[in-house]
């Protein structure tokens, strides 16, 4: 398996390959640039998933579950 880039949440640094404990790694990413933006990318994806779930829930029964 080819080495990938990871973002270390403890050190706030990009790593090439699995150098740190999994609990501190976000990834893998194809490029160093993608890894540098890992926290922002994951946050945006999470918000999008929440919005999609809310739309799905409200369209299934016509009511919001909040």
DSSP file (Angstrom, degrees, kcal/mol; ACC not computed):
  #  RESIDUE AA STRUCTURE BP1 BP2  ACC     N-H-->O    O-->H-N    N-H-->O    O-->H-N    TCO  KAPPA ALPHA  PHI   PSI    X-CA   Y-CA   Z-CA
    1    1 A X              0   0    0      0, 0.0     3,-0.1     0, 0.0     2,-0.1   0.000 360.0 360.0 360.0 132.1    0.0    0.0    0.0
    2    2 A X        -     0   0    0      1,-0.1     2,-0.1    15,-0.0    15,-0.1  -0.377 360.0-102.3 -69.6 146.1    1.4    3.4   -1.0
    3    3 A X        -     0   0    0     -2,-0.1     2,-0.2    13,-0.1    -1,-0.1  -0.390  41.0-164.7 -68.3 146.9    2.1    5.9    1.8
    4    4 A X        -     0   0    0     -2,-0.1    13,-3.1    -3,-0.1     2,-0.3  -0.741  22.3 -98.5-124.7 172.7   -0.4    8.6    2.3
    5    5 A X  E     -AB  16  29A   0     24,-2.7    24,-2.5    -2,-0.2    23,-0.5  -0.744  36.5-172.9 -95.7 144.8   -0.6   11.9    4.2
    6    6 A X  E     -AB  15  27A   0      9,-2.7     9,-3.1    -2,-0.3     2,-0.5  -0.939  20.7-131.8-132.7 153.4   -2.2   12.3    7.6
    7    7 A X  E     -AB  14  26A   0     19,-2.6    19,-2.2    -2,-0.3     2,-0.7  -0.950  17.3-145.4-108.7 126.2   -3.0   15.2    9.8
    8    8 A X  E  >> -AB  13  25A   0      5,-3.0     4,-1.9    -2,-0.5     5,-0.7  -0.811   6.9-164.3 -92.4 114.6   -1.9   14.8   13.5
    9    9 A X  T  45S+     0   0    0     15,-3.3    -1,-0.1    -2,-0.7    16,-0.1   0.722  86.9  53.4 -73.3 -21.2   -4.4   16.6   15.7
   10   10 A X  T  45S+     0   0    0     14,-0.4    -1,-0.2     1,-0.1    15,-0.1   0.919 123.0  25.1 -78.1 -45.9   -2.1   16.5   18.7
   11   11 A X  T  45S-     0   0    0      2,-0.2    -2,-0.2    13,-0.2    -1,-0.1   0.601  96.6-132.8 -93.8 -13.0    0.9   18.2   17.0
   12   12 A X  T  <5 +     0   0    0     -4,-1.9     2,-0.3     1,-0.2    -3,-0.2   0.828  65.7 125.3  61.4  33.6   -1.2   20.0   14.3
   13   13 A X  E   < -A    8   0A   0     -5,-0.7    -5,-3.0    22,-0.0     2,-0.3  -0.882  64.9-115.8-123.0 153.4    1.3   18.8   11.7
   14   14 A X  E     -A    7   0A   0     -2,-0.3     2,-0.4    -7,-0.2    -7,-0.2  -0.696  32.4-162.8 -83.9 138.7    1.1   16.9    8.5
   15   15 A X  E     -A    6   0A   0     -9,-3.1    -9,-2.7    -2,-0.3     2,-0.7  -0.938  16.7-137.3-123.0 147.1    2.7   13.5    8.5
   16   16 A X  E    S-A    5   0A   0     -2,-0.4   -11,-0.2   -11,-0.2     2,-0.1  -0.912  78.2  -5.6-103.9 112.1    3.8   11.2    5.6
   17   17 A X  S    S-     0   0    0    -13,-3.1     2,-1.5    -2,-0.7     3,-0.3  -0.232 110.4 -49.6  90.0 172.8    2.8    7.7    6.5
   18   18 A X  S    S+     0   0    0      1,-0.2    -1,-0.1    -2,-0.1     4,-0.1  -0.636  74.7 143.2 -85.5  86.8    1.5    6.3    9.8
   19   19 A X        +     0   0    0     -2,-1.5     2,-0.2     2,-0.1    -1,-0.2   0.733  56.7  46.8 -98.2 -26.1    3.9    7.9   12.2
   20   20 A X  S    S-     0   0    0     -3,-0.3     5,-0.1     1,-0.1    -5,-0.0  -0.604  99.1 -71.7-113.9 173.3    1.6    8.7   15.2
   21   21 A X    >   -     0   0    0     -2,-0.2     3,-1.7     1,-0.1     4,-0.4  -0.320  43.5-119.7 -62.3 145.7   -1.1    6.8   17.1
   22   22 A X  G >  S+     0   0    0      1,-0.3     3,-1.3     2,-0.2    -1,-0.1   0.809 109.6  67.6 -58.2 -32.8   -4.3    6.4   15.2
   23   23 A X  G 3  S+     0   0    0      1,-0.3    -1,-0.3   -15,-0.0    -2,-0.0   0.745 106.1  41.9 -62.2 -22.7   -6.3    8.4   17.8
   24   24 A X  G <  S+     0   0    0     -3,-1.7   -15,-3.3   -15,-0.1     2,-0.4   0.448  98.6  94.7-101.5  -2.9   -4.4   11.5   16.7
   25   25 A X  E <   -B    8   0A   0     -3,-1.3     2,-0.4    -4,-0.4   -17,-0.2  -0.757  48.0-169.9-101.2 136.1   -4.5   10.9   12.9
   26   26 A X  E     -B    7   0A   0    -19,-2.2   -19,-2.6    -2,-0.4     2,-0.3  -0.978  49.4 -19.6-112.7 133.6   -7.0   12.3   10.4
   27   27 A X  E     -B    6   0A   0     -2,-0.4     2,-0.1     1,-0.2   -21,-0.1  -0.927  42.7-114.4 142.7-166.8   -6.8   10.8    7.0
   28   28 A X  E     +     0   0A   0    -23,-0.5     2,-0.3    -2,-0.3    -1,-0.2   0.391  48.8 177.9 -86.8 160.5   -5.5    9.3    4.8
   29   29 A X  E     -B    5   0A   0    -24,-2.5   -24,-2.7    -3,-0.1     6,-0.0  -0.932  33.1-134.8-127.0 151.5   -5.2   12.0    2.2
   30   30 A X  S    S+     0   0    0     -2,-0.3     2,-0.3   -26,-0.2    -1,-0.1   0.829  87.3  33.2 -74.7 -33.2   -3.6   11.9   -1.2
   31   31 A X  S  > S-     0   0    0      1,-0.1     4,-1.8   -26,-0.1     5,-0.1  -0.841  75.6-121.7-126.3 160.7   -1.7   15.2   -0.9
   32   32 A X  H  > S+     0   0    0     -2,-0.3     4,-2.3     1,-0.2     5,-0.2   0.876 114.0  56.7 -64.2 -38.3    0.0   17.3    1.8
   33   33 A X  H  > S+     0   0    0      1,-0.2     4,-1.3     2,-0.2    -1,-0.2   0.914 105.8  49.6 -61.3 -44.5   -2.4   20.2    1.0
   34   34 A X  H  4 S+     0   0    0      1,-0.2     3,-0.3     2,-0.2    -1,-0.2   0.911 111.1  50.2 -60.7 -42.2   -5.4   18.0    1.6
   35   35 A X  H >< S+     0   0    0     -4,-1.8     3,-1.7     1,-0.2     4,-0.3   0.882 104.9  56.9 -65.2 -38.4   -4.0   16.9    4.9
   36   36 A X  H 3< S+     0   0    0     -4,-2.3     3,-0.3     1,-0.3    -1,-0.2   0.828 111.3  44.0 -60.5 -31.5   -3.3   20.4    6.0
   37   37 A X  T 3X S+     0   0    0     -4,-1.3     4,-2.7    -3,-0.3    -1,-0.3   0.164  80.9 116.4 -97.7  17.0   -7.0   21.2    5.5
   38   38 A X  H <> S+     0   0    0     -3,-1.7     4,-2.8     1,-0.2     5,-0.3   0.889  73.0  48.5 -56.9 -47.8   -8.2   18.0    7.2
   39   39 A X  H  > S+     0   0    0     -3,-0.3     4,-2.1    -4,-0.3    -1,-0.2   0.913 115.0  44.9 -63.7 -42.1  -10.0   19.7   10.2
   40   40 A X  H  > S+     0   0    0      2,-0.2     4,-2.6     1,-0.2    -1,-0.2   0.926 114.0  49.9 -65.9 -44.6  -11.8   22.1    8.0
   41   41 A X  H  X S+     0   0    0     -4,-2.7     4,-2.4     1,-0.2    -2,-0.2   0.921 112.7  46.2 -60.0 -46.1  -12.7   19.4    5.4
   42   42 A X  H  X S+     0   0    0     -4,-2.8     4,-2.4    -5,-0.2    -1,-0.2   0.887 111.7  51.6 -67.3 -39.0  -14.0   17.1    8.1
   43   43 A X  H  X S+     0   0    0     -4,-2.1     4,-2.3    -5,-0.3    -2,-0.2   0.930 111.3  47.3 -61.3 -46.2  -16.0   19.9    9.7
   44   44 A X  H  X S+     0   0    0     -4,-2.6     4,-2.1     1,-0.2    -2,-0.2   0.901 112.4  49.4 -63.5 -41.6  -17.6   20.8    6.4
   45   45 A X  H  X S+     0   0    0     -4,-2.4     4,-2.4    -5,-0.2    -1,-0.2   0.897 110.5  51.2 -64.1 -40.1  -18.5   17.2    5.6
   46   46 A X  H  X S+     0   0    0     -4,-2.4     4,-2.3     2,-0.2    -2,-0.2   0.916 109.8  48.8 -63.3 -44.4  -20.0   16.7    9.1
   47   47 A X  H  X S+     0   0    0     -4,-2.3     4,-2.4     1,-0.2    -1,-0.2   0.903 111.3  50.9 -61.9 -41.1  -22.2   19.8    8.7
   48   48 A X  H  X S+     0   0    0     -4,-2.1     4,-2.5     1,-0.2    -2,-0.2   0.912 109.9  49.4 -64.0 -42.9  -23.3   18.6    5.3
   49   49 A X  H  X S+     0   0    0     -4,-2.4     4,-2.6     2,-0.2    -1,-0.2   0.899 110.4  50.6 -63.8 -40.7  -24.2   15.2    6.7
   50   50 A X  H  X S+     0   0    0     -4,-2.3     4,-2.5     2,-0.2    -2,-0.2   0.929 111.2  48.5 -62.1 -45.2  -26.2   16.7    9.5
   51   51 A X  H  X S+     0   0    0     -4,-2.4     4,-2.4     1,-0.2    -2,-0.2   0.913 112.0  48.9 -61.2 -43.0  -28.1   18.9    7.1
   52   52 A X  H  X S+     0   0    0     -4,-2.5     4,-2.5     2,-0.2    -1,-0.2   0.902 111.4  49.5 -64.2 -41.2  -28.9   15.9    4.8
   53   53 A X  H  X S+     0   0    0     -4,-2.6     4,-3.0     2,-0.2    -2,-0.2   0.904 110.8  49.9 -64.0 -41.1  -30.1   13.9    7.8
   54   54 A X  H  X S+     0   0    0     -4,-2.5     4,-2.3     2,-0.2    -2,-0.2   0.907 112.0  47.6 -64.7 -41.3  -32.3   16.7    9.0
   55   55 A X  H  X S+     0   0    0     -4,-2.4     4,-1.9     2,-0.2    -2,-0.2   0.913 113.6  48.2 -64.7 -41.9  -33.8   17.0    5.5
   56   56 A X  H  X S+     0   0    0     -4,-2.5     4,-1.6     2,-0.2    -2,-0.2   0.932 112.3  48.5 -63.4 -46.7  -34.3   13.3    5.3
   57   57 A X  H  X S+     0   0    0     -4,-3.0     4,-1.2     1,-0.2     6,-0.4   0.906 114.0  45.5 -61.6 -42.8  -35.9   13.1    8.7
   58   58 A X  H  X S+     0   0    0     -4,-2.3     4,-1.3     1,-0.2    -1,-0.2   0.808 113.1  49.9 -73.9 -27.9  -38.3   16.0    8.1
   59   59 A X  H  < S+     0   0    0     -4,-1.9    -1,-0.2    -5,-0.2    -2,-0.2   0.745 103.3  61.5 -80.8 -22.5  -39.3   14.7    4.6
   60   60 A X  H  < S+     0   0    0     -4,-1.6    -2,-0.2    -5,-0.2    -1,-0.2   0.900 129.6   3.4 -70.6 -40.9  -40.0   11.2    5.9
   61   61 A X  H  < S-     0   0    0     -4,-1.2    -2,-0.2     2,-0.3    -1,-0.1   0.374  96.5-113.5-128.3   3.6  -42.8   12.2    8.2
   62   62 A X  S  < S+     0   0    0     -4,-1.3     2,-0.4    -5,-0.2    -4,-0.2   0.507  85.2  99.6  78.5   2.4  -43.2   15.9    7.7
   63   63 A X  S    S-     0   0    0     -6,-0.4    -2,-0.3     2,-0.0     2,-0.3  -0.931  71.5-124.7-123.7 146.5  -42.0   16.7   11.2
   64   64 A X        -     0   0    0     -2,-0.4    -9,-0.0     1,-0.1   -10,-0.0  -0.645  12.7-147.5 -82.2 145.6  -38.7   17.8   12.5
   65   65 A X              0   0    0     -2,-0.3    -1,-0.1     1,-0.2   -11,-0.0   0.325 360.0 360.0 -96.3   7.7  -37.2   15.7   15.3
   66   66 A X              0   0    0    -12,-0.1    -1,-0.2     0, 0.0   -12,-0.0   0.484 360.0 360.0 -77.4 360.0  -35.5   18.5   17.1
